[in-house]
Amino acid sequence: MERFKVIERETKTKAYSKEGLGAATKIDPKEKEKEEITIWLSVSASANYYNIITSIVVIYRLNIILSVAVMSLYVCYIGCSIAHHIYRC
């Protein structure tokens, strides 16, 4: 009976009355949960995107460091082989 009274009261309120305007701000629990999940997914996705971008930056930095190290080893190897060739002859 109580449920019926609540439903009847909600259907009888006029749209632009104080009760009707206040009722517009009420959100269905399922809609509220859906909105919270949507916000959580959005925040999680942006956090994951940030983590991916930072990982890519770290990989690029390591790649640059590795390239410099390999190039310096290669230059050292060439220098040593030239020096060996000069002293050998």
Backbone as JSON Lines, residues from 0, in Angstrom:
{"i":0,"aa":"M","n":[0.82,-1.19,0.0],"ca":[0.0,0.0,0.0],"c":[0.87,1.26,0.0]}
{"i":1,"aa":"E","n":[1.98,1.21,0.77],"ca":[2.89,2.36,0.83],"c":[3.51,2.63,-0.54]}
{"i":2,"aa":"R","n":[3.86,1.57,-1.22],"ca":[4.45,1.71,-2.54],"c":[3.46,2.38,-3.5]}
{"i":3,"aa":"F","n":[2.23,2.0,-3.41],"ca":[1.2,2.58,-4.25],"c":[1.04,4.07,-3.95]}
{"i":4,"aa":"K","n":[1.1,4.45,-2.69],"ca":[0.97,5.86,-2.32],"c":[2.12,6.69,-2.89]}
{"i":5,"aa":"V","n":[3.31,6.13,-2.84],"ca":[4.48,6.85,-3.37],"c":[4.34,7.03,-4.88]}
{"i":6,"aa":"I","n":[3.96,5.98,-5.56],"ca":[3.79,6.06,-7.01],"c":[2.69,7.04,-7.37]}
{"i":7,"aa":"E","n":[1.58,6.99,-6.63],"ca":[0.47,7.9,-6.9],"c":[0.89,9.36,-6.66]}
{"i":8,"aa":"R","n":[1.65,9.6,-5.62],"ca":[2.12,10.95,-5.32],"c":[3.05,11.46,-6.43]}
{"i":9,"aa":"E","n":[3.92,10.58,-6.92],"ca":[4.85,10.98,-7.97],"c":[4.13,11.28,-9.28]}
{"i":10,"aa":"T","n":[3.09,10.54,-9.56],"ca":[2.38,10.77,-10.82],"c":[1.47,11.98,-10.74]}
{"i":11,"aa":"K","n":[1.06,12.37,-9.56],"ca":[0.16,13.51,-9.43],"c":[0.89,14.84,-9.31]}
{"i":12,"aa":"T","n":[2.17,14.83,-9.04],"ca":[2.87,16.11,-8.9],"c":[2.97,16.79,-10.26]}
{"i":13,"aa":"K","n":[2.79,18.08,-10.26],"ca":[2.87,18.86,-11.49],"c":[4.34,19.12,-11.79]}
{"i":14,"aa":"A","n":[4.65,19.24,-13.04],"ca":[6.04,19.34,-13.47],"c":[6.72,20.6,-12.95]}
{"i":15,"aa":"Y","n":[6.01,21.72,-12.88],"ca":[6.64,22.98,-12.49],"c":[6.32,23.4,-11.06]}
{"i":16,"aa":"S","n":[5.82,22.49,-10.26],"ca":[5.61,22.79,-8.84],"c":[6.93,22.6,-8.1]}
{"i":17,"aa":"K","n":[6.96,23.01,-6.82],"ca":[8.19,22.86,-6.04],"c":[8.59,21.4,-5.94]}
{"i":18,"aa":"E","n":[7.63,20.55,-5.72],"ca":[7.92,19.12,-5.6],"c":[8.39,18.55,-6.94]}
{"i":19,"aa":"G","n":[7.76,19.0,-8.02],"ca":[8.12,18.5,-9.35],"c":[9.51,18.93,-9.77]}
{"i":20,"aa":"L","n":[9.84,20.17,-9.48],"ca":[11.18,20.65,-9.82],"c":[12.24,19.98,-8.95]}
{"i":21,"aa":"G","n":[11.93,19.72,-7.7],"ca":[12.86,19.03,-6.82],"c":[13.01,17.57,-7.2]}
{"i":22,"aa":"A","n":[11.97,16.99,-7.74],"ca":[12.01,15.57,-8.11],"c":[12.88,15.35,-9.34]}
{"i":23,"aa":"A","n":[13.08,16.39,-10.13],"ca":[13.89,16.24,-11.34],"c":[15.34,15.95,-11.0]}
{"i":24,"aa":"T","n":[15.78,16.38,-9.83],"ca":[17.16,16.14,-9.44],"c":[17.38,14.73,-8.89]}
{"i":25,"aa":"K","n":[16.33,14.03,-8.56],"ca":[16.46,12.67,-8.07],"c":[16.88,11.75,-9.2]}
{"i":26,"aa":"I","n":[17.83,10.86,-8.91],"ca":[18.35,9.95,-9.92],"c":[18.02,8.52,-9.51]}
{"i":27,"aa":"D","n":[17.65,7.75,-10.51],"ca":[17.37,6.34,-10.3],"c":[18.66,5.65,-9.83]}
{"i":28,"aa":"P","n":[18.59,4.74,-8.86],"ca":[19.81,4.08,-8.37],"c":[20.59,3.36,-9.47]}
{"i":29,"aa":"K","n":[19.89,2.77,-10.43],"ca":[20.58,2.09,-11.52],"c":[21.31,3.09,-12.41]}
{"i":30,"aa":"E","n":[20.67,4.23,-12.65],"ca":[21.3,5.27,-13.45],"c":[22.52,5.84,-12.73]}
{"i":31,"aa":"K","n":[22.39,6.0,-11.41],"ca":[23.5,6.52,-10.61],"c":[24.68,5.55,-10.66]}
{"i":32,"aa":"E","n":[24.39,4.26,-10.53],"ca":[25.44,3.25,-10.59],"c":[26.08,3.23,-11.98]}
{"i":33,"aa":"K","n":[25.26,3.36,-13.01],"ca":[25.78,3.4,-14.38],"c":[26.69,4.6,-14.57]}
{"i":34,"aa":"E","n":[26.3,5.75,-14.04],"ca":[27.12,6.95,-14.16],"c":[28.44,6.8,-13.4]}
{"i":35,"aa":"E","n":[28.39,6.21,-12.21],"ca":[29.61,5.99,-11.43],"c":[30.56,5.05,-12.16]}
{"i":36,"aa":"I","n":[30.02,3.99,-12.75],"ca":[30.85,3.04,-13.48],"c":[31.45,3.7,-14.72]}
{"i":37,"aa":"T","n":[30.67,4.54,-15.39],"ca":[31.18,5.25,-16.56],"c":[32.32,6.17,-16.18]}
{"i":38,"aa":"I","n":[32.17,6.89,-15.07],"ca":[33.23,7.78,-14.6],"c":[34.47,6.98,-14.22]}
{"i":39,"aa":"W","n":[34.28,5.86,-13.53],"ca":[35.4,5.02,-13.13],"c":[36.14,4.48,-14.35]}
{"i":40,"aa":"L","n":[35.38,4.02,-15.37],"ca":[36.01,3.52,-16.58],"c":[36.79,4.62,-17.3]}
{"i":41,"aa":"S","n":[36.24,5.8,-17.32],"ca":[36.92,6.92,-17.96],"c":[38.23,7.25,-17.25]}
{"i":42,"aa":"V","n":[38.18,7.31,-15.93],"ca":[39.39,7.6,-15.15],"c":[40.41,6.48,-15.33]}
{"i":43,"aa":"S","n":[39.96,5.24,-15.3],"ca":[40.87,4.11,-15.45],"c":[41.51,4.1,-16.84]}
{"i":44,"aa":"A","n":[40.71,4.39,-17.86],"ca":[41.24,4.41,-19.22],"c":[42.28,5.51,-19.39]}
{"i":45,"aa":"S","n":[42.02,6.68,-18.84],"ca":[43.0,7.75,-18.96],"c":[44.26,7.45,-18.16]}
{"i":46,"aa":"A","n":[44.11,6.79,-17.02],"ca":[45.3,6.4,-16.24],"c":[46.11,5.36,-17.0]}
{"i":47,"aa":"N","n":[45.44,4.4,-17.63],"ca":[46.15,3.41,-18.43],"c":[46.83,4.06,-19.63]}
{"i":48,"aa":"Y","n":[46.17,5.02,-20.26],"ca":[46.75,5.73,-21.39],"c":[48.0,6.47,-20.94]}
{"i":49,"aa":"Y","n":[47.95,7.1,-19.78],"ca":[49.11,7.8,-19.24],"c":[50.25,6.83,-18.99]}
{"i":50,"aa":"N","n":[49.95,5.66,-18.43],"ca":[50.98,4.65,-18.17],"c":[51.61,4.16,-19.47]}
{"i":51,"aa":"I","n":[50.79,3.99,-20.49],"ca":[51.31,3.53,-21.79],"c":[52.24,4.58,-22.38]}
{"i":52,"aa":"I","n":[51.83,5.85,-22.32],"ca":[52.65,6.92,-22.88],"c":[53.98,7.02,-22.13]}
{"i":53,"aa":"T","n":[53.95,6.94,-20.81],"ca":[55.2,7.01,-20.05],"c":[56.09,5.81,-20.36]}
{"i":54,"aa":"S","n":[55.51,4.64,-20.57],"ca":[56.3,3.46,-20.92],"c":[56.95,3.63,-22.29]}
{"i":55,"aa":"I","n":[56.22,4.21,-23.23],"ca":[56.78,4.46,-24.56],"c":[57.94,5.43,-24.47]}
{"i":56,"aa":"V","n":[57.81,6.46,-23.64],"ca":[58.9,7.44,-23.47],"c":[60.13,6.75,-22.88]}
{"i":57,"aa":"V","n":[59.92,5.9,-21.89],"ca":[61.05,5.17,-21.29],"c":[61.72,4.28,-22.33]}
{"i":58,"aa":"I","n":[60.93,3.62,-23.15],"ca":[61.49,2.75,-24.19],"c":[62.31,3.56,-25.19]}
{"i":59,"aa":"Y","n":[61.8,4.72,-25.6],"ca":[62.56,5.58,-26.52],"c":[63.87,6.04,-25.89]}
{"i":60,"aa":"R","n":[63.82,6.43,-24.62],"ca":[65.04,6.86,-23.93],"c":[66.06,5.72,-23.87]}
{"i":61,"aa":"L","n":[65.59,4.52,-23.52],"ca":[66.5,3.37,-23.47],"c":[67.05,3.05,-24.85]}
{"i":62,"aa":"N","n":[66.23,3.2,-25.86],"ca":[66.67,2.95,-27.23],"c":[67.76,3.94,-27.62]}
{"i":63,"aa":"I","n":[67.6,5.21,-27.25],"ca":[68.61,6.22,-27.55],"c":[69.91,5.9,-26.8]}
{"i":64,"aa":"I","n":[69.79,5.56,-25.53],"ca":[70.99,5.23,-24.73],"c":[71.68,4.01,-25.33]}
{"i":65,"aa":"L","n":[70.9,3.02,-25.71],"ca":[71.48,1.81,-26.3],"c":[72.15,2.13,-27.63]}
{"i":66,"aa":"S","n":[71.51,2.97,-28.44],"ca":[72.09,3.34,-29.73],"c":[73.42,4.06,-29.53]}
{"i":67,"aa":"V","n":[73.47,4.97,-28.57],"ca":[74.72,5.7,-28.3],"c":[75.79,4.73,-27.81]}
{"i":68,"aa":"A","n":[75.41,3.81,-26.94],"ca":[76.38,2.84,-26.42],"c":[76.89,1.94,-27.53]}
{"i":69,"aa":"V","n":[76.01,1.47,-28.39],"ca":[76.42,0.59,-29.49],"c":[77.32,1.36,-30.46]}
{"i":70,"aa":"M","n":[76.93,2.61,-30.76],"ca":[77.75,3.41,-31.67],"c":[79.13,3.66,-31.07]}
{"i":71,"aa":"S","n":[79.19,3.96,-29.77],"ca":[80.49,4.2,-29.16],"c":[81.33,2.92,-29.15]}
{"i":72,"aa":"L","n":[80.71,1.77,-28.92],"ca":[81.46,0.51,-28.99],"c":[81.95,0.25,-30.41]}
{"i":73,"aa":"Y","n":[81.09,0.55,-31.37],"ca":[81.47,0.35,-32.77],"c":[82.62,1.25,-33.15]}
{"i":74,"aa":"V","n":[82.57,2.52,-32.74],"ca":[83.65,3.47,-33.02],"c":[84.92,3.01,-32.32]}
{"i":75,"aa":"C","n":[84.79,2.55,-31.1],"ca":[85.95,2.04,-30.36],"c":[86.55,0.84,-31.08]}
{"i":76,"aa":"Y","n":[85.7,-0.05,-31.56],"ca":[86.17,-1.24,-32.28],"c":[86.9,-0.84,-33.56]}
{"i":77,"aa":"I","n":[86.33,0.11,-34.3],"ca":[86.98,0.56,-35.54],"c":[88.32,1.22,-35.22]}
{"i":78,"aa":"G","n":[88.31,2.07,-34.18],"ca":[89.57,2.72,-33.78],"c":[90.62,1.71,-33.39]}
{"i":79,"aa":"C","n":[90.22,0.7,-32.63],"ca":[91.18,-0.33,-32.2],"c":[91.69,-1.13,-33.39]}
{"i":80,"aa":"S","n":[90.82,-1.44,-34.33],"ca":[91.24,-2.22,-35.49],"c":[92.17,-1.4,-36.39]}
{"i":81,"aa":"I","n":[91.93,-0.09,-36.5],"ca":[92.8,0.77,-37.28],"c":[94.17,0.85,-36.59]}
{"i":82,"aa":"A","n":[94.13,1.07,-35.28],"ca":[95.39,1.15,-34.53],"c":[96.17,-0.17,-34.64]}
{"i":83,"aa":"H","n":[95.46,-1.28,-34.56],"ca":[96.1,-2.58,-34.66],"c":[96.72,-2.74,-36.05]}
{"i":84,"aa":"H","n":[96.0,-2.29,-37.06],"ca":[96.47,-2.39,-38.44],"c":[97.71,-1.51,-38.65]}
{"i":85,"aa":"I","n":[97.71,-0.29,-38.06],"ca":[98.84,0.62,-38.22],"c":[100.08,0.05,-37.53]}
{"i":86,"aa":"Y","n":[99.9,-0.43,-36.33],"ca":[101.05,-0.91,-35.56],"c":[101.56,-2.25,-36.1]}
{"i":87,"aa":"R","n":[100.69,-2.96,-36.75],"ca":[101.06,-4.27,-37.27],"c":[101.92,-4.12,-38.52]}
{"i":88,"aa":"C","n":[101.64,-3.11,-39.3],"ca":[102.36,-2.92,-40.55],"c":[103.67,-2.29,-40.36]}
